[in-house]
Amino acid sequence: MKTELKVKFLQHLNEKRREGGFTLIELLVVVIIIGILAAVALPSLLSQASKAKQVEARNNVGAINRAQQAYFLEAGRFGAYTEIGVGIQTQTTNYKYTFDQTAPTTANSSVATRASTITKGLKPYTGLVWSQIDPTTSESTTRALLCEEIKASDVAKDPTIMAGATSCNGMKTLGE
């Protein structure tokens, strides 16, 4: 083989070897950038998981409130959980649902659905449904509220409102 050809071939191999990969410094810079991005995004991602778990309780308590109102329209009273037929479990992974009722056979009655936390870091919820008689027409109507505790708890916690209430007293009102 000619000397010139050997030299060109060796130069070609050297250039190919130099362009073949990344240096250690380049790889370290990329890993550091990925680490910084992950550190910034992780807290936001974890809070979204808690919010999704809380939506479960809001939806379930809201569905139970609407079922109680429908039952009241049909039966003239609020029903026990087994009577309203919503098909929601009384305990899930994150929440336990309990029901408080006052004077279930009278026109001026109320029911509270309480979503107590099982998993720490979640907010408890209360759904309030009550009947009231309009003094001018003597007709009975129902009203409903969905209340959320202001702060999430680090331990399992019950909501602070019981049956008989007609406002969210110290809790945040989410809907009527």
DODO-781455 format. One record per atom (N, C-alpha, C, O): residue in three letters; x, y, z. Coordinates in steps of 0.02 Angstrom, whole numbers, padded with zeros to 5 digits, always signed. Example, Ala and Ser with C-alpha at 12.3 -4.5 7.8 and 13.67 -1.06 7.14 Angstrom:
% DODO-781455
ALA+00660-00284+00390/ALA+00615-00225+00390/ALA+00660-00165+00390/ALA+00712-00166+00423/SER+00642-00112+00354/SER+00684-00053+00357/SER+00645+00002+00394/SER+00670+00057+00402/
% end
This chain:
% DODO-781455
MET+00042-00058+00000/MET+00000+00000+00000/MET+00045+00062+00000/MET+00098+00063+00031/LYS+00022+00112-00034/LYS+00061+00174-00038/LYS+00061+00209+00029/LYS+00013+00204+00068/THR+00113+00246+00042/THR+00120+00281+00104/THR+00067+00336+00111/THR+00039+00345+00165/GLU+00053+00370+00057/GLU+00002+00423+00059/GLU-00066+00394+00075/GLU-00105+00424+00113/LEU-00081+00338+00047/LEU-00145+00306+00059/LEU-00150+00284+00132/LEU-00202+00291+00163/LYS-00095+00257+00159/LYS-00094+00237+00230/LYS-00106+00297+00275/LYS-00143+00293+00324/VAL-00073+00353+00260/VAL-00080+00413+00301/VAL-00152+00439+00299/VAL-00180+00456+00351/LYS-00182+00441+00239/LYS-00251+00464+00233/LYS-00299+00418+00270/LYS-00347+00440+00302/PHE-00285+00352+00266/PHE-00328+00304+00300/PHE-00324+00312+00376/PHE-00375+00309+00410/LEU-00264+00323+00402/LEU-00255+00333+00474/LEU-00286+00399+00497/LEU-00315+00403+00551/GLN-00281+00452+00455/GLN-00313+00515+00472/GLN-00389+00507+00474/GLN-00423+00535+00517/HIS-00415+00468+00426/HIS-00487+00456+00425/HIS-00510+00419+00488/HIS-00562+00436+00516/LEU-00472+00369+00510/LEU-00489+00333+00570/LEU-00486+00377+00632/LEU-00529+00371+00676/ASN-00437+00421+00637/ASN-00430+00467+00693/ASN-00489+00516+00696/ASN-00517+00528+00750/GLU-00509+00543+00638/GLU-00566+00589+00637/GLU-00630+00553+00657/GLU-00671+00580+00694/LYS-00638+00492+00634/LYS-00697+00454+00650/LYS-00700+00439+00725/LYS-00754+00442+00755/ARG-00644+00424+00755/ARG-00641+00410+00827/ARG-00658+00472+00868/ARG-00690+00467+00920/ARG-00636+00530+00846/ARG-00649+00593+00882/ARG-00723+00612+00880/ARG-00749+00640+00928/GLU-00757+00598+00825/GLU-00827+00617+00817/GLU-00875+00563+00842/GLU-00935+00570+00834/GLY-00850+00511+00871/GLY-00891+00453+00888/GLY-00934+00458+00949/GLY-00980+00417+00954/GLY-00925+00503+00996/GLY-00965+00503+01057/GLY-00961+00568+01094/GLY-00934+00618+01070/PHE-00988+00566+01155/PHE-00989+00625+01197/PHE-00932+00620+01247/PHE-00910+00566+01266/THR-00910+00677+01269/THR-00858+00677+01321/THR-00892+00669+01389/THR-00953+00677+01395/LEU-00855+00653+01439/LEU-00880+00644+01506/LEU-00911+00709+01533/LEU-00962+00707+01567/ILE-00881+00765+01517/ILE-00907+00829+01540/ILE-00976+00843+01509/ILE-01021+00866+01544/GLU-00984+00828+01445/GLU-01049+00838+01412/GLU-01103+00795+01444/GLU-01159+00818+01455/LEU-01086+00733+01459/LEU-01135+00689+01491/LEU-01153+00712+01561/LEU-01211+00710+01581/LEU-01104+00736+01599/LEU-01118+00761+01666/LEU-01163+00823+01664/LEU-01207+00830+01707/VAL-01152+00867+01617/VAL-01194+00927+01610/VAL-01267+00906+01596/VAL-01313+00935+01625/VAL-01277+00859+01552/VAL-01345+00836+01536/VAL-01378+00804+01597/VAL-01436+00818+01611/VAL-01342+00763+01634/VAL-01370+00731+01694/VAL-01388+00783+01746/VAL-01440+00777+01778/ILE-01346+00833+01756/ILE-01360+00886+01804/ILE-01423+00925+01783/ILE-01464+00941+01826/ILE-01430+00941+01719/ILE-01489+00978+01695/ILE-01552+00937+01706/ILE-01603+00964+01727/ILE-01550+00872+01692/ILE-01608+00829+01702/ILE-01625+00825+01777/ILE-01684+00826+01795/GLY-01575+00822+01820/GLY-01587+00821+01892/GLY-01620+00885+01917/GLY-01665+00882+01959/ILE-01599+00942+01891/ILE-01628+01006+01912/ILE-01701+01009+01889/ILE-01744+01030+01927/LEU-01715+00989+01827/LEU-01784+00989+01802/LEU-01829+00942+01843/LEU-01886+00959+01858/ALA-01803+00885+01862/ALA-01842+00838+01902/ALA-01855+00867+01972/ALA-01910+00859+01998/ALA-01806+00900+02001/ALA-01816+00929+02068/ALA-01868+00985+02067/ALA-01904+00994+02115/VAL-01872+01022+02012/VAL-01921+01075+02006/VAL-01991+01046+01994/VAL-02039+01071+02022/ALA-01996+00995+01953/ALA-02062+00968+01934/ALA-02092+00920+01985/ALA-02153+00915+01988/LEU-02052+00887+02025/LEU-02077+00835+02071/LEU-02128+00861+02122/LEU-02180+00829+02130/PRO-02117+00916+02157/PRO-02168+00940+02205/PRO-02235+00955+02172/PRO-02288+00941+02200/SER-02233+00984+02113/SER-02294+00999+02077/SER-02331+00935+02059/SER-02393+00931+02064/LEU-02295+00885+02038/LEU-02325+00821+02019/LEU-02356+00786+02080/LEU-02410+00756+02074/LEU-02323+00789+02137/LEU-02349+00757+02198/LEU-02412+00791+02223/LEU-02458+00757+02247/SER-02416+00857+02217/SER-02477+00892+02239/SER-02535+00876+02193/SER-02593+00876+02215/GLN-02522+00862+02130/GLN-02576+00843+02084/GLN-02605+00775+02103/GLN-02665+00764+02094/ALA-02564+00730+02128/ALA-02590+00665+02150/ALA-02637+00673+02210/ALA-02688+00639+02213/SER-02621+00718+02256/SER-02665+00731+02313/SER-02730+00762+02291/SER-02784+00744+02315/LYS-02726+00808+02244/LYS-02787+00840+02219/LYS-02832+00788+02185/LYS-02893+00791+02193/ALA-02804+00742+02149/ALA-02844+00690+02116/ALA-02879+00646+02167/ALA-02937+00627+02157/LYS-02846+00631+02222/LYS-02877+00591+02275/LYS-02934+00629+02308/LYS-02985+00599+02326/GLN-02926+00695+02315/GLN-02978+00735+02346/GLN-03039+00742+02301/GLN-03095+00750+02325/VAL-03029+00739+02235/VAL-03085+00743+02189/VAL-03132+00683+02200/VAL-03192+00689+02192/GLU-03103+00626+02217/GLU-03144+00567+02233/GLU-03196+00584+02287/GLU-03255+00570+02279/ALA-03173+00614+02341/ALA-03218+00631+02397/ALA-03269+00683+02376/ALA-03328+00677+02392/ARG-03247+00735+02341/ARG-03294+00787+02319/ARG-03349+00757+02275/ARG-03408+00773+02284/ASN-03330+00715+02227/ASN-03379+00685+02182/ASN-03427+00639+02220/ASN-03488+00642+02209/ASN-03401+00598+02264/ASN-03444+00552+02302/ASN-03492+00589+02348/ASN-03551+00572+02351/VAL-03467+00638+02384/VAL-03510+00675+02430/VAL-03563+00715+02390/VAL-03621+00719+02411/GLY-03544+00743+02334/GLY-03592+00778+02291/GLY-03646+00732+02265/GLY-03704+00750+02263/ALA-03626+00671+02244/ALA-03675+00622+02219/ALA-03723+00601+02274/ALA-03783+00593+02262/ILE-03698+00592+02335/ILE-03740+00574+02391/ILE-03788+00631+02408/ILE-03846+00619+02424/ASN-03764+00694+02405/ASN-03808+00751+02417/ASN-03866+00751+02367/ASN-03924+00760+02386/ARG-03850+00742+02302/ARG-03903+00743+02252/ARG-03951+00684+02261/ARG-04011+00691+02251/ALA-03925+00626+02280/ALA-03968+00569+02293/ALA-04014+00581+02352/ALA-04072+00561+02351/GLN-03990+00614+02404/GLN-04032+00631+02462/GLN-04087+00679+02441/GLN-04145+00672+02463/GLN-04071+00728+02400/GLN-04122+00775+02377/GLN-04175+00739+02335/GLN-04235+00753+02343/ALA-04154+00694+02292/ALA-04202+00656+02251/ALA-04245+00611+02295/ALA-04305+00606+02284/TYR-04215+00579+02344/TYR-04253+00536+02390/TYR-04304+00577+02429/TYR-04360+00556+02440/PHE-04283+00636+02451/PHE-04329+00680+02488/PHE-04388+00699+02445/PHE-04445+00703+02469/LEU-04375+00712+02381/LEU-04429+00731+02335/LEU-04480+00674+02328/LEU-04540+00686+02324/GLU-04456+00612+02327/GLU-04500+00554+02319/GLU-04534+00533+02384/GLU-04593+00519+02386/ALA-04495+00531+02439/ALA-04520+00502+02502/ALA-04541+00554+02554/ALA-04575+00537+02602/GLY-04522+00617+02544/GLY-04540+00668+02593/GLY-04495+00668+02654/GLY-04510+00701+02704/ARG-04441+00631+02651/ARG-04392+00628+02706/ARG-04325+00608+02676/ARG-04321+00584+02620/PHE-04272+00618+02715/PHE-04206+00596+02694/PHE-04199+00522+02712/PHE-04225+00499+02762/GLY-04163+00486+02669/GLY-04156+00415+02680/GLY-04090+00395+02710/GLY-04042+00433+02710/ALA-04090+00335+02737/ALA-04027+00306+02761/ALA-03985+00289+02699/ALA-04010+00288+02643/TYR-03921+00278+02710/TYR-03876+00266+02654/TYR-03900+00207+02611/TYR-03896+00209+02550/THR-03926+00155+02642/THR-03949+00097+02605/THR-04012+00111+02565/THR-04027+00077+02516/GLU-04050+00162+02584/GLU-04112+00178+02550/GLU-04101+00221+02488/GLU-04140+00215+02440/ILE-04051+00263+02487/ILE-04044+00311+02432/ILE-04015+00279+02369/ILE-04023+00306+02314/GLY-03981+00223+02375/GLY-03958+00184+02318/GLY-03908+00218+02271/GLY-03918+00217+02211/VAL-03856+00246+02299/VAL-03805+00278+02256/VAL-03750+00229+02234/VAL-03716+00242+02185/GLY-03741+00175+02270/GLY-03690+00126+02250/GLY-03619+00148+02262/GLY-03573+00124+02228/ILE-03607+00192+02309/ILE-03540+00214+02326/ILE-03518+00176+02389/ILE-03556+00170+02436/GLN-03457+00151+02388/GLN-03431+00114+02446/GLN-03425+00161+02505/GLN-03411+00221+02498/THR-03436+00134+02565/THR-03431+00176+02624/THR-03358+00186+02646/THR-03345+00227+02690/GLN-03312+00148+02618/GLN-03241+00159+02631/GLN-03201+00143+02569/GLN-03211+00091+02537/THR-03155+00189+02550/THR-03110+00179+02495/THR-03039+00181+02522/THR-03028+00182+02583/THR-02991+00181+02479/THR-02921+00184+02500/THR-02905+00248+02537/THR-02864+00248+02584/ASN-02937+00303+02517/ASN-02919+00369+02544/ASN-02970+00398+02593/ASN-02951+00439+02636/TYR-03033+00378+02588/TYR-03086+00409+02629/TYR-03133+00358+02657/TYR-03142+00303+02630/LYS-03163+00377+02714/LYS-03217+00338+02746/LYS-03278+00384+02749/LYS-03273+00441+02773/TYR-03335+00360+02724/TYR-03396+00400+02721/TYR-03444+00379+02777/TYR-03460+00320+02784/THR-03466+00429+02816/THR-03515+00416+02869/THR-03574+00464+02859/THR-03568+00515+02824/PHE-03630+00447+02890/PHE-03692+00485+02879/PHE-03724+00501+02945/PHE-03737+00457+02986/ASP-03736+00565+02957/ASP-03770+00589+03017/ASP-03838+00616+02996/ASP-03843+00652+02946/GLN-03889+00599+03033/GLN-03956+00622+03016/GLN-03990+00650+03079/GLN-03982+00624+03134/THR-04028+00704+03069/THR-04068+00731+03124/THR-04142+00726+03106/THR-04161+00743+03050/ALA-04182+00702+03150/ALA-04255+00698+03142/ALA-04275+00675+03072/ALA-04304+00714+03035/PRO-04261+00612+03054/PRO-04273+00591+02986/PRO-04346+00589+02964/PRO-04360+00585+02905/THR-04392+00591+03011/THR-04462+00585+02992/THR-04498+00652+02990/THR-04557+00655+02973/THR-04465+00706+03007/THR-04499+00771+03009/THR-04482+00811+02945/THR-04435+00795+02910/ALA-04522+00862+02933/ALA-04511+00904+02873/ALA-04448+00946+02880/ALA-04414+00959+02831/ASN-04431+00967+02942/ASN-04370+01007+02953/ASN-04314+00961+02975/ASN-04294+00962+03033/SER-04289+00923+02929/SER-04235+00875+02946/SER-04173+00892+02905/SER-04175+00932+02859/SER-04119+00859+02923/SER-04057+00869+02886/SER-04015+00805+02889/SER-04026+00761+02931/VAL-03969+00801+02842/VAL-03923+00745+02840/VAL-03854+00772+02820/VAL-03849+00817+02778/ALA-03803+00744+02850/ALA-03734+00763+02834/ALA-03696+00701+02813/ALA-03697+00650+02847/THR-03663+00706+02756/THR-03618+00653+02733/THR-03547+00676+02747/THR-03526+00729+02723/ARG-03511+00638+02786/ARG-03444+00657+02807/ARG-03393+00612+02774/ARG-03396+00551+02780/ALA-03346+00643+02738/ALA-03291+00606+02707/ALA-03229+00617+02750/ALA-03195+00668+02745/SER-03215+00568+02794/SER-03156+00572+02838/SER-03096+00544+02803/SER-03101+00495+02766/THR-03038+00575+02814/THR-02978+00552+02779/THR-02950+00489+02812/THR-02953+00480+02873/ILE-02924+00445+02771/ILE-02887+00386+02794/ILE-02814+00397+02779/ILE-02770+00381+02819/THR-02800+00424+02720/THR-02732+00439+02698/THR-02713+00508+02722/THR-02752+00556+02715/LYS-02654+00515+02751/LYS-02633+00581+02775/LYS-02618+00627+02716/LYS-02600+00606+02662/GLY-02625+00692+02730/GLY-02611+00743+02679/GLY-02671+00760+02636/GLY-02664+00797+02588/LEU-02730+00735+02653/LEU-02791+00750+02615/LEU-02839+00792+02657/LEU-02833+00793+02719/LYS-02884+00827+02625/LYS-02933+00868+02659/LYS-02998+00829+02670/LYS-03021+00795+02624/PRO-03029+00834+02729/PRO-03094+00804+02740/PRO-03150+00847+02709/PRO-03141+00907+02699/TYR-03207+00815+02694/TYR-03263+00850+02663/TYR-03327+00833+02700/TYR-03333+00781+02732/THR-03376+00879+02697/THR-03442+00867+02724/THR-03493+00891+02672/THR-03487+00945+02644/GLY-03543+00849+02661/GLY-03600+00868+02620/GLY-03660+00878+02665/GLY-03678+00833+02703/LEU-03692+00935+02661/LEU-03750+00950+02702/LEU-03811+00956+02657/LEU-03810+00989+02606/VAL-03865+00922+02677/VAL-03929+00928+02642/VAL-03982+00939+02696/VAL-03984+00901+02745/TRP-04024+00989+02688/TRP-04076+01002+02737/TRP-04140+01025+02702/TRP-04138+01050+02646/SER-04194+01016+02737/SER-04258+01039+02710/SER-04279+01102+02748/SER-04262+01110+02807/GLN-04313+01144+02714/GLN-04339+01204+02747/GLN-04408+01219+02718/GLN-04421+01207+02659/ILE-04450+01245+02759/ILE-04518+01261+02739/ILE-04523+01335+02724/ILE-04505+01377+02765/ASP-04547+01350+02665/ASP-04557+01420+02644/ASP-04618+01446+02682/ASP-04672+01419+02674/PRO-04609+01500+02722/PRO-04665+01524+02763/PRO-04723+01552+02722/PRO-04780+01551+02745/THR-04709+01576+02662/THR-04763+01606+02623/THR-04806+01553+02587/THR-04866+01562+02580/THR-04774+01499+02564/THR-04811+01448+02526/THR-04821+01384+02565/THR-04859+01341+02543/SER-04788+01376+02621/SER-04790+01315+02662/SER-04764+01254+02625/SER-04781+01197+02642/GLU-04723+01264+02574/GLU-04693+01209+02537/GLU-04624+01193+02566/GLU-04587+01237+02588/SER-04608+01129+02565/SER-04543+01107+02590/SER-04495+01100+02531/SER-04511+01069+02481/THR-04436+01130+02538/THR-04385+01125+02486/THR-04321+01100+02519/THR-04314+01100+02580/THR-04274+01078+02477/THR-04210+01055+02504/THR-04155+01101+02479/THR-04159+01131+02426/ARG-04104+01106+02520/ARG-04043+01144+02504/ARG-03984+01098+02517/ARG-03988+01052+02558/ALA-03930+01109+02482/ALA-03870+01068+02491/ALA-03807+01111+02489/ALA-03805+01161+02454/LEU-03757+01090+02527/LEU-03692+01122+02528/LEU-03637+01069+02526/LEU-03646+01014+02551/LEU-03582+01087+02496/LEU-03522+01044+02498/LEU-03467+01086+02531/LEU-03450+01140+02508/CYS-03441+01060+02586/CYS-03391+01097+02626/CYS-03325+01060+02627/CYS-03323+00998+02630/GLU-03270+01097+02624/GLU-03203+01069+02624/GLU-03163+01101+02681/GLU-03165+01162+02690/GLU-03127+01059+02718/GLU-03081+01086+02770/GLU-03030+01130+02735/GLU-03010+01117+02679/ILE-03008+01183+02769/ILE-02962+01231+02739/ILE-02892+01201+02731/ILE-02859+01214+02681/LYS-02870+01162+02780/LYS-02803+01133+02777/LYS-02806+01057+02775/LYS-02849+01026+02805/ALA-02759+01028+02738/ALA-02751+00956+02738/ALA-02720+00935+02805/ALA-02684+00974+02836/SER-02734+00875+02826/SER-02709+00851+02890/SER-02655+00798+02881/SER-02655+00760+02833/ASP-02608+00797+02927/ASP-02555+00746+02925/ASP-02577+00680+02957/ASP-02540+00631+02954/VAL-02635+00680+02987/VAL-02662+00619+03017/VAL-02734+00609+02992/VAL-02763+00656+02965/ALA-02761+00549+03000/ALA-02830+00537+02981/ALA-02875+00584+03021/ALA-02866+00591+03081/LYS-02923+00616+02987/LYS-02962+00668+03021/LYS-03034+00667+02996/LYS-03048+00654+02938/ASP-03080+00682+03043/ASP-03151+00690+03027/ASP-03165+00763+03012/ASP-03131+00807+03039/PRO-03214+00777+02968/PRO-03234+00847+02959/PRO-03266+00874+03022/PRO-03289+00835+03064/THR-03267+00939+03030/THR-03290+00969+03093/THR-03365+00982+03095/THR-03391+01000+03148/ILE-03401+00973+03040/ILE-03472+00990+03039/ILE-03515+00926+03044/ILE-03499+00875+03014/MET-03568+00930+03084/MET-03614+00874+03094/MET-03682+00892+03064/MET-03692+00948+03040/ALA-03727+00843+03065/ALA-03795+00855+03041/ALA-03828+00910+03082/ALA-03813+00918+03142/GLY-03872+00946+03051/GLY-03905+01002+03085/GLY-03878+01069+03063/GLY-03911+01120+03073/ALA-03819+01070+03035/ALA-03789+01133+03012/ALA-03818+01153+02945/ALA-03838+01110+02905/THR-03821+01218+02932/THR-03844+01243+02868/THR-03793+01291+02837/THR-03808+01328+02791/SER-03732+01288+02864/SER-03677+01327+02834/SER-03612+01289+02848/SER-03610+01242+02888/CYS-03559+01310+02814/CYS-03496+01274+02819/CYS-03453+01296+02878/CYS-03395+01277+02882/ASN-03479+01335+02924/ASN-03445+01357+02985/ASN-03371+01337+02991/ASN-03355+01283+03016/GLY-03327+01379+02968/GLY-03255+01367+02975/GLY-03226+01324+02920/GLY-03165+01315+02917/MET-03268+01298+02877/MET-03244+01259+02819/MET-03256+01301+02756/MET-03295+01348+02757/LYS-03223+01283+02703/LYS-03230+01318+02640/LYS-03292+01292+02603/LYS-03299+01231+02596/THR-03336+01336+02579/THR-03395+01315+02541/THR-03376+01305+02469/THR-03351+01351+02436/LEU-03387+01245+02443/LEU-03370+01230+02373/LEU-03430+01236+02326/LEU-03421+01255+02268/GLY-03489+01221+02350/GLY-03546+01224+02304/GLY-03611+01219+02341/GLY-03615+01191+02396/GLU-03662+01247+02310/GLU-03730+01243+02338/GLU-03774+01205+02291/GLU-03833+01195+02304/
% end
